[in-house]
Amino acid sequence: MLTFDDFDAWGEAVSGASLRLACNGIETRRWTLGMLDLGGIVLQVASEGSGTICYGASTHPGTTLFVPLTLAGEHVCNGRRLDSDTLLAIPRGGDFQIHVRPRAHSWCSIALPFDVPHTRSWIAGSEGRVPRLTRLVTSIAQSLINRPADTAAHRRAGRALVAAASACLGEQREPRPQVGRPRLDRGDLIRRAMVAIEAHASTPAAGDLARDLGVTSRTLLRAFQEAFGVPLKRFLLLRQLHAVRRSLGESGSPDETVADVLTRHGIWEFGRFAARYRSHFGELPSHTRRLSRR
């Protein structure tokens, strides 16, 4: 089990997906990550010391299941709040949005070596099946996480995990029929928004982003609130904070100052940004820069 005191370093270690992550409200500066190959089934178990905002796309060649291990009701996945009897299924190449309120929590991902046909992203199982799956995951992790890999116990654990997961997937519920006007495809809007955000040299203003996408500011604000649980301006600020932190942590030119990094990200109010940065990460931008040069 790997332990981190830095969110971004932890995020880079998470595998199986291309991720854009931001922490939202740090409760404790401790993040952990453990990974097990159970005969082709890859189990990833993680804990986070903060709330999280995540946009990602699966890079695994099969279906991946995302299952909260604690605080299930605090997890909102693809715009739906989970509970103890639900999980998120991510098809090969599928994208997803996950947000968790600012509290320490834990989760697991189960990467299956095959596609689950006709699987919708949000899965509600019969009462008790998802809790049985989470208990099995916890037991497997506690028993095998620090043991040598590729044993008969690992393969047996993989078969048990597939059986427990399949029991949950077999209970998919039909979505309620839509009434009234067709809703704008929120997933498509979020995908286009993320591409537009990445295309900007610096963090765009919310109004400019809405105009680029050809939607009203209100529509875009609602989509981000549903997907990530925070207003669009808060999302953009968190993204900017993490982008600056990554830049400050790079070695770069020895002559590049903190001010050079900030202006490269379109930031001109140095004092105000430094206060936000310190409030979020517990250190000033200059401290992050000094650590990168050791």
ABEGO torsion letter per residue (X at the ends): XBBBABAAAAAAABBGBBBBBBBBGBABBBBBBBBBBBGGBBBBBBBBABBBBBBBBBABABBBBBBBABGAAABBBGGBBBBAABBBBBBBGBBBBBBBBBBBBBBBBBBBABBBBGBBABBBBBBGAAAAAAAAAAAAAAAAAABBBGBAAAAAAAAAAAAAAAAAAAABBBBBBBBEBBBBBAAAAAAAAAAAAAABABBBBAAAAAAAAGBBAAAAAAAAAAAAGBBAAAAAAAAAAAAAAAAAABAEBAABBAAAAAAAAGBABAAAAAAAAAAAAGBBAAAAAAAAAX
